[in-house]
Amino acid sequence: MTLSPIYLQKLEEVKQEGRQEGRQEGRRESLYSVVEKLLQFKFGSLDDELNQIIQPLSALGEEEFIPLIQQLSRSELLNRFS
């Protein structure tokens, strides 16, 4: 049985979309990990409050969250992202 060219084209498009989504998910996980490590480095251990702001911080992107973590105090970060 031979597959039609249209079916093969659609199959390739779906594969490409899956790869792109996988890369995006990997990047999100990587940014989450970076934020987590930066907060641990600055504040020592992470408690529930700090863990809750990791996701919103990592959603900003590196250019934004790195300076914020460097410059803001714990209470400022919690107030801004809680």
Residue frames as a rotation matrix with the C-alpha (Angstrom) as fourth column:
MET 1
0.583 0.813 0.000 0.00
0.813 -0.583 0.000 0.00
0.000 0.000 -1.000 0.00
THR 2
-0.541 -0.733 0.412 1.34
0.734 -0.651 -0.194 3.41
0.410 0.198 0.890 -0.94
LEU 3
-0.012 0.477 -0.879 0.56
0.772 -0.554 -0.311 6.53
-0.635 -0.682 -0.362 1.00
SER 4
0.649 0.335 0.683 -0.66
0.720 -0.560 -0.409 9.58
0.246 0.757 -0.605 -0.82
PRO 5
-0.374 -0.836 0.401 1.67
0.653 -0.545 -0.527 12.58
0.659 0.064 0.750 -1.14
ILE 6
0.060 0.474 0.878 -0.82
-0.365 -0.808 0.461 14.76
0.929 -0.349 0.125 0.76
TYR 7
0.938 0.276 -0.208 -0.92
0.054 0.477 0.877 12.27
0.341 -0.835 0.432 3.65
LEU 8
0.262 -0.926 -0.271 2.89
0.930 0.317 -0.185 12.12
0.257 -0.203 0.945 3.73
GLN 9
-0.384 -0.353 0.853 3.08
0.238 -0.931 -0.278 15.93
0.892 0.096 0.441 3.71
LYS 10
0.478 0.651 0.589 0.60
-0.464 -0.382 0.799 16.19
0.746 -0.656 0.119 6.60
LEU 11
0.851 -0.216 -0.478 2.48
0.465 0.733 0.496 13.51
0.243 -0.645 0.725 8.51
GLU 12
-0.175 -0.977 0.120 5.73
0.846 -0.212 -0.489 15.45
0.503 0.016 0.864 8.11
GLU 13
-0.180 0.190 0.965 4.02
-0.190 -0.969 0.156 18.68
0.965 -0.156 0.211 9.27
VAL 14
0.842 0.533 0.087 2.72
-0.222 0.194 0.956 16.94
0.492 -0.824 0.281 12.39
LYS 15
0.505 -0.745 -0.436 6.19
0.833 0.554 0.019 15.57
0.227 -0.373 0.900 13.12
GLN 16
-0.402 -0.671 0.623 7.70
0.504 -0.731 -0.461 19.04
0.765 0.129 0.631 12.75
GLU 17
0.222 0.576 0.786 5.08
-0.433 -0.664 0.609 20.55
0.874 -0.476 0.102 15.08
GLY 18
0.933 0.119 -0.338 5.80
0.198 0.616 0.762 17.84
0.299 -0.778 0.552 17.64
ARG 19
0.070 -0.988 -0.138 9.52
0.922 0.117 -0.370 18.52
0.381 -0.102 0.919 17.48
GLN 20
-0.392 -0.182 0.902 8.96
0.071 -0.983 -0.168 22.26
0.917 -0.002 0.398 17.91
GLU 21
0.615 0.678 0.404 6.63
-0.404 -0.169 0.899 21.72
0.677 -0.716 0.170 20.87
GLY 22
0.752 -0.406 -0.519 9.22
0.615 0.714 0.333 19.42
0.235 -0.570 0.787 22.42
ARG 23
-0.319 -0.905 0.282 11.93
0.730 -0.424 -0.536 22.04
0.604 0.035 0.796 22.05
GLN 24
-0.119 0.355 0.927 9.68
-0.321 -0.898 0.302 24.70
0.940 -0.262 0.220 23.58
GLU 25
0.884 0.461 -0.082 8.82
-0.107 0.368 0.924 22.45
0.456 -0.808 0.374 26.51
GLY 26
0.371 -0.840 -0.397 12.50
0.881 0.453 -0.135 21.70
0.293 -0.300 0.908 27.02
ARG 27
-0.461 -0.511 0.726 13.29
0.323 -0.858 -0.399 25.41
0.827 0.051 0.561 27.05
ARG 28
0.360 0.671 0.648 10.53
-0.463 -0.474 0.749 26.08
0.810 -0.570 0.140 29.61
GLU 29
0.912 -0.055 -0.407 11.88
0.334 0.676 0.657 23.33
0.240 -0.735 0.635 31.84
SER 30
-0.032 -0.999 0.027 15.39
0.881 -0.041 -0.471 24.71
0.472 0.009 0.882 31.43
LEU 31
-0.313 -0.016 0.950 14.32
-0.118 -0.991 -0.055 28.25
0.942 -0.129 0.308 32.38
TYR 32
0.764 0.630 0.139 12.42
-0.270 0.117 0.956 26.87
0.585 -0.768 0.260 35.38
SER 33
0.650 -0.591 -0.477 15.59
0.733 0.655 0.187 25.10
0.202 -0.471 0.859 36.48
VAL 34
-0.349 -0.786 0.511 17.71
0.590 -0.607 -0.532 28.25
0.728 0.116 0.675 36.04
VAL 35
0.089 0.468 0.879 15.29
-0.438 -0.774 0.456 30.34
0.894 -0.426 0.136 38.14
GLU 36
0.928 0.282 -0.244 15.23
0.045 0.564 0.825 27.63
0.370 -0.776 0.510 40.80
LYS 37
0.281 -0.913 -0.295 19.04
0.914 0.348 -0.208 27.53
0.293 -0.211 0.933 40.98
LEU 38
-0.399 -0.406 0.822 19.38
0.235 -0.912 -0.337 31.32
0.886 0.059 0.459 41.09
LEU 39
0.452 0.644 0.617 16.87
-0.502 -0.389 0.773 31.56
0.737 -0.659 0.147 43.94
GLN 40
0.883 -0.192 -0.428 18.66
0.420 0.732 0.537 28.76
0.210 -0.653 0.727 45.81
PHE 41
-0.097 -0.988 0.119 21.99
0.830 -0.146 -0.538 30.48
0.549 0.047 0.834 45.34
LYS 42
-0.361 -0.027 0.932 20.67
-0.114 -0.991 -0.073 33.82
0.925 -0.133 0.355 46.58
PHE 43
0.189 0.609 0.770 18.44
-0.841 -0.304 0.447 32.65
0.507 -0.732 0.455 49.44
GLY 44
-0.701 -0.430 0.569 19.82
-0.662 0.690 -0.294 29.24
-0.266 -0.583 -0.768 50.37
SER 45
-0.829 0.453 0.326 17.02
0.466 0.884 -0.044 26.74
-0.308 0.115 -0.944 50.61
LEU 46
-0.763 0.638 0.099 13.68
-0.336 -0.523 0.783 27.27
0.551 0.564 0.614 48.91
ASP 47
-0.783 0.599 0.166 10.51
0.022 0.293 -0.956 27.29
-0.621 -0.745 -0.243 50.96
ASP 48
-0.166 0.820 0.548 6.93
0.867 0.386 -0.316 27.02
-0.470 0.422 -0.775 49.70
GLU 49
0.588 0.413 -0.695 6.66
0.149 -0.900 -0.409 30.77
-0.795 0.137 -0.591 49.06
LEU 50
-0.196 -0.750 -0.631 9.76
-0.646 -0.386 0.659 30.89
-0.738 0.536 -0.409 46.88
ASN 51
-0.781 -0.057 0.622 8.76
0.301 0.838 0.454 27.69
-0.548 0.542 -0.637 45.06
GLN 52
0.191 0.969 0.158 5.47
0.719 -0.029 -0.695 29.32
-0.669 0.246 -0.702 44.10
ILE 53
0.628 0.051 -0.777 7.15
-0.284 -0.914 -0.290 32.20
-0.725 0.403 -0.559 42.27
ILE 54
-0.438 -0.838 0.325 9.50
0.020 0.352 0.936 30.06
-0.899 0.417 -0.137 40.15
GLN 55
-0.163 0.444 0.881 6.94
0.913 0.407 -0.036 29.52
-0.375 0.798 -0.472 37.39
PRO 56
0.851 0.523 -0.051 5.90
0.461 -0.789 -0.407 33.18
-0.253 0.323 -0.912 37.01
LEU 57
0.367 -0.802 -0.472 9.54
-0.390 -0.593 0.705 34.28
-0.845 -0.074 -0.530 37.06
SER 58
-0.520 -0.627 0.580 10.62
0.215 0.561 0.799 31.73
-0.826 0.541 -0.157 34.47
ALA 59
0.311 0.719 0.622 7.76
0.863 0.060 -0.502 32.83
-0.398 0.693 -0.602 32.19
LEU 60
0.721 -0.045 -0.691 9.46
-0.083 -0.996 -0.022 36.23
-0.688 0.074 -0.722 31.86
GLY 61
0.818 -0.551 0.166 12.56
0.317 0.191 -0.929 35.03
0.480 0.812 0.331 30.07
GLU 62
0.221 -0.855 -0.469 16.21
0.971 0.236 0.027 35.26
0.087 -0.462 0.883 31.04
GLU 63
-0.468 -0.461 0.754 16.66
0.504 -0.840 -0.200 38.92
0.726 0.286 0.625 30.12
GLU 64
0.129 0.631 0.765 14.01
-0.389 -0.678 0.624 39.89
0.912 -0.378 0.158 32.65
PHE 65
0.897 0.386 -0.218 14.22
0.031 0.436 0.899 37.40
0.442 -0.813 0.379 35.51
ILE 66
0.155 -0.907 -0.392 17.98
0.860 0.318 -0.398 37.43
0.486 -0.275 0.830 36.05
PRO 67
-0.621 -0.401 0.674 18.19
0.082 -0.888 -0.452 41.14
0.780 -0.225 0.584 36.92
LEU 68
0.311 0.816 0.486 15.05
-0.530 -0.276 0.802 40.89
0.789 -0.507 0.347 39.07
ILE 69
0.811 -0.053 -0.583 16.47
0.411 0.762 0.501 38.03
0.418 -0.646 0.639 41.10
GLN 70
-0.210 -0.976 -0.063 19.77
0.808 -0.137 -0.572 39.86
0.550 -0.172 0.818 41.46
GLN 71
-0.684 -0.153 0.713 18.29
0.017 -0.981 -0.195 43.21
0.729 -0.121 0.673 42.47
LEU 72
0.165 0.871 0.462 15.13
-0.582 -0.292 0.759 42.48
0.796 -0.394 0.458 44.45
SER 73
-0.684 -0.295 0.668 14.95
-0.729 0.327 -0.602 41.24
-0.041 -0.898 -0.438 48.01
ARG 74
-0.931 0.358 -0.071 13.02
0.361 0.932 -0.023 38.14
0.058 -0.047 -0.997 48.99
SER 75
-0.316 0.867 -0.386 10.04
0.484 -0.203 -0.851 40.18
-0.816 -0.456 -0.356 50.15
GLU 76
-0.264 0.175 -0.949 10.08
-0.650 -0.759 0.041 42.30
-0.713 0.627 0.314 46.98
LEU 77
-0.881 -0.087 -0.465 10.10
-0.420 0.597 0.683 39.20
0.218 0.797 -0.563 44.79
LEU 78
-0.778 0.619 -0.112 7.30
0.613 0.705 -0.357 37.60
-0.141 -0.346 -0.928 46.78
ASN 79
-0.210 0.712 -0.670 5.20
0.105 -0.665 -0.740 40.76
-0.972 -0.225 0.065 46.67
ARG 80
-0.387 -0.021 -0.922 5.69
-0.792 -0.504 0.344 41.14
-0.472 0.863 0.178 42.96
PHE 81
-0.630 0.001 -0.777 5.08
-0.610 0.619 0.495 37.52
0.482 0.785 -0.389 41.92
SER 82
-0.944 0.330 -0.025 2.71
0.273 0.735 -0.620 36.10
-0.186 -0.592 -0.784 44.53
